[in-house]
Amino acid sequence: MEIFDLSGRWKASSDCGSYLWDSDIPSTVLCDMDKLGVFGKQGAFYRENNRKSLGVMNREFSYSRTFDLPDGFCANHQHYNTGDQYKQGRGDPSYYLEAEGLDTLTTITFNGKVLGRTDNMHRAYRFEVSSLIRTHNNSITIKFHNSLEYIKNKHLLRPLMLEDPEGVTTLPGFYTIRKSHCSFGWDWGPQMPDAGIWRPIRIVRIDGARFQNLRVLQWHSDTSVELTIKPEIEILEQGDYRITGIIQTPENRSIPFACDAGETCILAIENPQIWWPNGMGEQPLYEIRATLYEGDYILGVVEKTIGLRTLTVERKEDAWGESFHFLVNDIPLFARGANYVPEDIYLTRMDKERTYNLLNDCREANFNCIRVWGGGVYPNDYFYDICDRLGLIVWQDLMFACAIYDIQDNEFVDNISAEIRQNLERIRHHACLGLVCGNNEMEWFFVDYDSFPQTKENEYEYIKQYHIVIPEVHRSVCPEIFYWSSSPSSGGYFETPNDPNRGDCHFWEVWHGNREFSEYKRHYFRFMSEFGFESLPTMRTILSFTKPEDRNMFSVVMEEHQKRVGGNSKIVNYLTKYFQYPTDLDALVYVSQLSQAEAIRYGVEHWRRHRGRCMGAIYWQLNDNWPVASWSSIDYYGNWKALHYAVKKAFDNILLSIDGDDRQATVHISNESEDNIEGALTVHLITVEGERLATFTNKVRIPYRSSSVVESFDLNSFPTSAASSNMKRKVLFFAEFLTDDGKSSLEACHTFVPYKHLDIRKPDIEVGLVALGDVSEIRLRSTKPALFVEISEAGSSTPSDPLKSRFLCSDNFFHMIPDKEYRVQIITSIHPIISTTDLAIRTLLDSYTE
């Protein structure tokens, strides 16, 4: 097989003649328009500029180019890629145009002939061009039809869903097209439905046979892993085809294998190195390289990287109902992670480095799982490669979310079947792939939401799609991967889809339901796959899209960058439940992030304290696709919010947490490691002035994969004055845990009144800076308790390239016990930090006092 890459310079134009430009493919219309200044000098994300997108996209566009092929590419004899060798006596090769990603509705013309049409951005297309191709002066034109007009007309033809009663967050009819749903708007993303060639496109020459894929299955025993390797070959002309290959082990040992085409290779890996999720062990990987030959001539090469492990979801009856958890190498896993959405509105601006940084931030925050949400796109191959290497189990939604689909249309069924088959064949070999889920929230919506008409016809179509069509494709491609029809679900067929005692759940009573954080403690879910809480992005991010006059929480621009109707009001309403009102927008950003972090921490710690009954906490959401107020823990520019620092502690294998109220505090330690842990637990009752009213230390031991109560405290057992309303405002309860091996030093804090009612004092923090090789370490000490200590760079100017400008520490937004030294390493900074004057230190008290 030989490939001619068609990426590079194309001519692009609109049907109305308003736009004519050169485009570097892969690229898209809106990404190009942004570069050309159509949205203004500052781009589509500045102020309200994103609103121009619908006007730009309400038309057709064409991309075209001419090209010559290399000499010999179109020869009428067999040409193999082994130097200058040729093989005679075979028929003419076959030629195809292959497009991995066209967004979305296209007509493709090649050398003056219409090849075909596409209507699904989630799948690849192939068209034979053998009778049309020539060595010189080939031409290709791809016309992208108007997706806005398409969804409008389809929605009118058969309106399967009612429009959003809360407002125009998502365009009506988004569900009628196989295109990224969130490109039509979501309650965290703008309405920017793009078009273009967003993944590679090429001309392919096939000489007799094409090596398409390798199917790799594993069979584990105590001392070895048997691999079944089945080559998948497209044979266009009969020949003497054979496969030879090499497996490269993590210790760089080579294991050869060989078989004829159509046969299966079976071999054993003795004393295998087993792949584990992050926090359970290492991630050794085996590289497989297989080559297809005819005689001595190479026809194609396929490479796969695999990890040796068993991974499924275990469901079995128990005292609370039915369990639901990942089972990794026969060990139950408590899943800790977040929901992933597309990293950018402009999909071609996503790249391997940016995705690695995001996913490595997950590993650094002790994630072992990530859920790919079903309203975006299937990620690139490198996403799964990175998850393999970082030990992040992938919960993979198929791209169906919050919608009803027309399953009466047989063409639609064929279309989605091809989409699912292609994507599962592409990703099924990855060690990280733990679950394939049919859709996001649709079974639940049928039962509990008025926007989903509950007709027998609609319910039948749903069952056909998620219990017949998709499972049939799944069984034929990767039956070894666990399939789950919907999220949330208790097992399917509309049987209590958000049942807290079975399956997985989505919980939104905190935030959407306006319930207090304490509501989490009333629920003991088996697996929490979606719950969330909003905050503002970092101040640097806000500066990137606002003018000074915009910097008010309820300005037009600030509300434009908040796509949840009433979201900014809710952020303010929630934070006033727990915190005093901030002095300015910068302080409001800080406190909104504290409110978000406290909400998610509250839920995660509660569910981890009930390990065994609950076995997963995956919050909404990890990231953003543009600068916006949202549920993310990392904003669009890669800045960690307070939440990401909070879950770094809440997701640690060893978690110290306090469950308390206005007079009691119960200290828990949760241990997700594979070893029993022992250490010293110290608790303090400390006044706001820094006086220790009580301190005591106990030796504790916590078994592996368990959660235990290790201490209880009651203000009523203390001197009477301590339990009084006035005294509660003046004391804090701290717990410290240091493991005997010194590897873990943990802290937790409980207040007996909301933070807003604490009579806290200015902590007068001493700050020092020490150089430790290439790392700068900040050292802090205070004579009084300091709450939510934030370290940042001094100054708040807008960086020239926000995507490459962030400040990251080993810890942040933490509490300080008086007279204890805290050491924080600077991981990433925008500017060199050479003295303490380059740093800004803020505490909770600073947010509401001058």
CORNORGI-V373883 format. One record per backbone hydrogen bond with DSSP energy under -0.5 kcal/mol. NH is the residue of the N-H (numbers start at 0). CO is the residue of the C=O. E is the energy in kcal/mol with one decimal. If there is no record, write none. Layout:
nh->{NH:NH}
co->{CO:CO}
e->{E:E}
//
This chain:
nh->{1:3:4:5:7:9:10:11:12:13:14:16:20:22:24:24:25:26:28:31:32:33:34:35:36:36:37:39:42:45:46:48:50:51:52:55:56:57:58:60:61:62:63:64:66:68:72:74:77:79:79:80:81:84:86:93:95:96:97:97:98:99:102:103:105:105:106:107:108:108:109:110:112:114:114:115:117:119:120:122:124:126:128:129:131:132:137:139:140:141:142:142:143:143:144:144:146:149:150:151:152:153:154:155:156:157:159:161:166:168:170:173:175:176:177:178:181:182:183:184:184:185:191:191:193:195:196:197:197:198:201:202:203:204:205:205:207:208:209:211:211:212:214:215:216:218:220:224:225:226:226:227:228:228:229:229:230:230:231:232:233:234:235:235:236:240:241:242:243:244:245:246:247:247:248:248:251:254:255:256:258:260:262:264:266:268:269:270:271:273:274:275:277:279:280:285:286:287:287:288:289:290:291:292:292:293:294:296:298:299:301:303:305:307:308:311:313:317:320:321:322:324:325:326:327:327:328:328:330:332:334:334:336:337:338:339:344:346:348:349:354:355:356:357:358:359:360:361:362:363:364:365:366:367:368:369:370:371:371:372:372:375:382:383:383:384:385:386:387:388:389:390:391:392:392:393:394:394:395:395:396:396:397:399:401:406:408:409:412:413:414:415:416:417:418:419:420:421:422:423:424:425:426:427:429:432:433:433:434:435:436:437:439:440:440:444:445:446:447:448:451:452:452:454:458:459:460:461:462:463:464:465:466:467:468:469:471:472:473:474:475:476:476:477:478:480:483:486:488:494:495:498:501:503:504:506:510:511:512:513:514:518:519:520:521:522:525:527:528:528:529:532:534:541:542:543:544:544:545:549:550:550:551:554:558:559:560:561:564:566:569:570:571:572:573:574:575:576:576:577:577:578:582:587:588:589:590:591:592:593:594:595:596:597:598:599:600:601:602:603:604:605:606:607:608:609:609:610:611:612:613:614:616:617:618:618:619:620:621:622:627:628:629:629:632:632:633:634:637:640:643:643:644:645:646:647:648:648:649:650:651:654:654:656:656:658:659:660:664:665:666:666:667:668:669:670:671:671:676:678:679:680:680:681:681:682:683:684:685:685:686:687:689:692:692:693:695:697:699:701:704:704:705:705:707:709:709:710:712:714:716:717:721:722:722:723:727:728:728:729:730:731:732:733:733:734:735:736:737:738:739:741:745:747:749:751:755:756:757:757:758:759:765:767:769:771:771:772:774:775:776:777:778:779:780:782:783:785:788:789:791:793:803:804:807:809:812:813:815:818:819:821:823:825:826:826:827:833:837:838:839:841:843:845:846:846:847:848}
co->{204:202:2:200:24:22:63:20:61:18:59:13:11:9:7:22:196:196:194:27:28:29:30:31:32:33:32:36:39:42:544:45:47:48:49:51:52:53:56:143:12:141:10:139:137:134:69:71:86:77:84:297:79:81:77:205:203:126:95:201:124:199:195:101:103:117:142:115:106:140:112:138:109:107:112:107:105:103:177:119:98:96:94:94:128:128:66:64:108:62:106:140:60:141:104:142:144:145:146:147:148:149:150:151:152:153:157:450:163:166:183:170:172:173:118:176:374:179:180:181:189:188:182:189:191:102:26:100:195:100:97:3:95:1:93:203:205:206:233:209:231:231:229:213:227:225:223:268:218:224:266:216:226:264:214:227:228:262:212:230:209:232:207:233:207:238:292:258:290:256:288:254:245:286:246:252:248:246:253:244:242:240:259:228:226:224:267:222:268:271:307:281:390:276:276:305:247:285:303:245:301:243:299:241:290:296:239:293:291:291:289:287:285:272:306:326:324:320:317:500:315:313:332:311:325:330:309:326:327:325:332:614:616:368:618:370:624:344:345:346:350:351:352:353:354:355:356:357:358:359:360:362:361:335:335:392:337:369:394:339:370:372:379:379:380:380:381:382:383:384:385:386:386:367:390:431:369:392:393:434:371:394:436:397:439:404:405:407:408:409:410:411:412:413:414:415:416:417:418:419:420:421:422:423:426:429:393:431:393:481:395:483:399:438:486:440:441:442:443:444:448:159:450:452:454:455:456:457:458:459:460:461:462:463:463:464:467:468:469:470:471:472:473:473:474:477:435:438:503:491:493:495:498:488:526:529:508:509:507:510:508:515:516:517:518:519:499:615:504:526:504:619:629:537:538:539:540:541:541:546:546:547:549:551:554:555:556:558:562:563:565:566:567:568:569:570:571:572:573:573:574:574:846:583:584:585:586:587:588:589:590:591:592:593:594:595:596:597:598:599:600:601:602:603:604:605:606:607:613:609:609:525:334:527:336:616:530:618:338:338:625:560:534:627:620:621:621:638:634:632:632:640:640:641:642:643:644:645:645:646:648:652:669:654:667:665:657:663:712:658:664:710:656:707:654:705:652:669:701:699:737:678:697:679:735:695:733:693:683:731:690:729:686:684:690:684:682:680:678:676:670:672:670:702:668:666:707:666:664:662:713:714:718:718:719:720:723:724:725:726:727:685:749:683:731:747:681:745:679:743:677:738:736:734:732:730:577:753:753:754:728:757:780:778:776:769:774:770:771:825:769:823:767:821:765:762:762:815:813:841:839:837:800:801:827:824:788:788:785:781:816:779:777:775:807:824:807:831:834:835:791:789:786:842:842:843:844:844}
e->{-1.9:-3.0:-0.5:-2.3:-2.0:-2.8:-3.3:-3.1:-2.0:-1.9:-2.5:-1.3:-2.6:-2.8:-3.2:-0.9:-0.7:-1.8:-3.4:-2.4:-3.1:-2.4:-1.9:-2.1:-0.5:-1.1:-2.3:-1.6:-1.2:-1.3:-2.2:-2.7:-2.0:-2.0:-1.7:-2.0:-2.7:-0.8:-2.0:-2.2:-2.7:-2.4:-2.7:-2.0:-2.2:-3.6:-2.0:-1.3:-0.8:-0.5:-0.9:-0.7:-1.5:-1.4:-1.8:-2.6:-2.3:-3.2:-0.6:-2.7:-2.5:-2.8:-2.9:-0.7:-0.7:-1.9:-1.7:-2.7:-0.5:-3.0:-3.3:-2.9:-2.0:-2.8:-0.6:-1.1:-1.6:-0.6:-2.4:-1.0:-2.7:-2.5:-2.6:-0.8:-1.5:-2.2:-2.6:-2.4:-2.5:-3.3:-2.7:-0.5:-3.9:-0.5:-3.1:-0.6:-0.6:-1.7:-2.5:-1.7:-2.2:-2.6:-2.2:-1.8:-1.9:-2.2:-1.6:-1.8:-1.3:-1.9:-1.9:-1.4:-2.2:-0.9:-0.8:-2.0:-2.4:-1.4:-1.9:-1.5:-0.6:-2.1:-1.4:-1.4:-1.0:-2.2:-1.0:-1.0:-1.1:-1.3:-2.4:-2.7:-2.8:-3.1:-3.1:-0.5:-0.8:-0.8:-3.0:-1.0:-2.0:-1.6:-2.7:-0.6:-2.3:-1.9:-2.6:-1.9:-3.0:-0.5:-3.3:-2.4:-0.6:-3.5:-3.1:-0.6:-0.6:-0.7:-3.0:-0.6:-2.9:-0.8:-2.5:-0.7:-2.3:-1.3:-2.1:-3.7:-1.9:-2.9:-2.3:-2.5:-0.6:-3.4:-0.6:-3.0:-2.3:-2.3:-0.5:-2.0:-2.3:-1.9:-2.1:-3.1:-2.0:-3.1:-0.7:-2.5:-0.6:-0.6:-2.7:-2.1:-3.1:-2.2:-0.8:-3.2:-2.3:-0.5:-3.8:-2.5:-2.8:-3.1:-3.1:-3.0:-0.5:-2.1:-0.9:-2.0:-3.3:-1.1:-2.5:-2.5:-2.9:-0.5:-0.8:-1.6:-3.1:-2.1:-0.8:-2.4:-3.0:-1.4:-0.6:-3.0:-0.6:-2.8:-2.6:-0.6:-1.8:-2.6:-0.8:-2.2:-1.8:-0.7:-2.1:-3.7:-1.7:-1.1:-2.0:-1.1:-2.4:-2.7:-2.3:-2.0:-2.8:-3.1:-1.8:-1.1:-2.1:-2.9:-1.2:-2.1:-2.5:-2.6:-1.4:-2.8:-2.4:-0.6:-3.0:-2.0:-0.9:-0.9:-1.2:-0.9:-0.6:-2.0:-2.4:-2.1:-2.5:-1.9:-2.1:-1.3:-2.1:-2.6:-0.7:-3.2:-2.6:-0.6:-0.8:-3.0:-2.0:-0.8:-2.9:-2.7:-2.5:-1.6:-1.0:-0.8:-1.8:-2.4:-2.4:-2.8:-2.0:-2.1:-2.1:-2.8:-2.4:-2.6:-2.1:-2.6:-2.5:-1.6:-1.6:-2.0:-1.8:-0.9:-2.2:-0.6:-1.3:-2.8:-3.0:-2.6:-2.2:-0.6:-3.5:-2.2:-2.2:-1.3:-2.6:-2.2:-1.2:-0.6:-0.7:-1.7:-2.4:-2.4:-2.2:-2.3:-2.4:-2.5:-2.3:-2.6:-2.1:-0.8:-3.3:-2.3:-1.8:-1.7:-2.9:-2.9:-1.4:-1.3:-0.5:-2.9:-0.6:-1.9:-2.6:-1.2:-1.0:-1.1:-1.2:-1.6:-1.2:-1.5:-2.6:-2.6:-0.6:-0.8:-2.0:-1.2:-2.7:-2.2:-1.9:-0.9:-1.8:-1.9:-0.5:-2.6:-2.0:-0.9:-1.0:-0.6:-2.3:-2.0:-2.6:-1.1:-0.6:-1.2:-0.7:-1.9:-0.5:-1.3:-2.8:-2.2:-2.3:-1.6:-1.6:-1.1:-0.7:-2.8:-1.9:-2.3:-2.1:-2.8:-2.7:-2.3:-1.9:-0.5:-1.5:-0.7:-0.9:-3.1:-2.1:-2.3:-2.6:-1.9:-2.7:-2.7:-1.8:-1.7:-2.6:-2.1:-2.6:-2.6:-2.0:-2.2:-2.5:-2.3:-1.6:-2.8:-2.7:-1.6:-2.4:-2.5:-2.0:-0.6:-0.6:-1.3:-1.2:-1.3:-2.3:-2.8:-2.7:-3.2:-2.0:-0.6:-3.4:-0.6:-3.3:-0.5:-0.5:-3.0:-1.5:-0.5:-0.8:-0.9:-1.8:-2.3:-2.5:-2.8:-0.6:-0.6:-1.2:-2.1:-2.8:-1.3:-0.9:-0.6:-2.4:-2.8:-0.9:-0.6:-2.5:-0.6:-2.2:-2.8:-0.7:-2.1:-2.4:-2.3:-0.5:-3.3:-3.1:-2.4:-2.5:-3.5:-3.1:-0.6:-2.5:-2.0:-2.4:-0.5:-3.2:-0.5:-2.8:-2.4:-2.8:-2.5:-0.6:-2.7:-2.9:-2.0:-1.7:-2.8:-0.8:-1.3:-1.8:-2.9:-2.7:-2.7:-0.7:-0.9:-1.7:-0.5:-2.4:-3.0:-0.5:-1.3:-2.2:-3.2:-1.5:-1.5:-2.3:-0.6:-1.0:-0.8:-2.4:-0.8:-0.6:-2.1:-0.7:-2.7:-2.8:-2.3:-0.6:-2.6:-3.1:-2.4:-2.1:-2.2:-2.8:-1.8:-2.9:-2.0:-2.8:-0.6:-1.7:-1.9:-0.5:-1.2:-3.2:-1.1:-3.2:-2.7:-2.9:-0.6:-3.8:-0.5:-1.8:-0.5:-3.4:-3.6:-2.7:-2.5:-1.6:-0.8:-0.6:-1.6:-3.8:-3.2:-2.2:-2.6:-2.0:-1.3:-3.0:-2.3:-1.7:-1.3:-3.0:-3.7:-1.2:-2.6:-2.7:-2.7:-2.6:-0.7:-1.9:-0.8:-1.9:-1.5:-3.0:-2.2:-2.3:-0.8:-0.7:-1.5:-1.2:-0.8}
//
